[in-house]
């Protein structure tokens, strides 16, 4: 066979293979869509907006909003491990702040780390 005949044969085979591969991809996508619809039809239906839980008229239940102060950490330069904290294992105790005014708790928090000072 001549070189041009080989090129035409390869081109024709490649063209046919691409069509078959394209049809296979489309068949897989359609099959995945049908399979997904079957699975979705077996699930329970979604609740309507009227069936969604509503917030009680008097607000959230058992929610307490207050400002709290953290316990002081010793400034002797040492390290504290979790079991050395008062409550132990990372749950440090806090207590309610004497002032519950929002303005008192916002002052000095203008730096990137919340410290507010020069150093």
Secondary structure as GFF3:
##gff-version 3
##sequence-region A 1 119
A	DSSP	alpha_helix	3	42	.	.	.	ID=ss1
A	DSSP	three_ten_helix	49	51	.	.	.	ID=ss2
A	DSSP	beta_strand	68	70	.	.	.	ID=ss3
A	DSSP	three_ten_helix	82	84	.	.	.	ID=ss4
A	DSSP	beta_strand	94	96	.	.	.	ID=ss5
A	DSSP	alpha_helix	102	106	.	.	.	ID=ss6
###
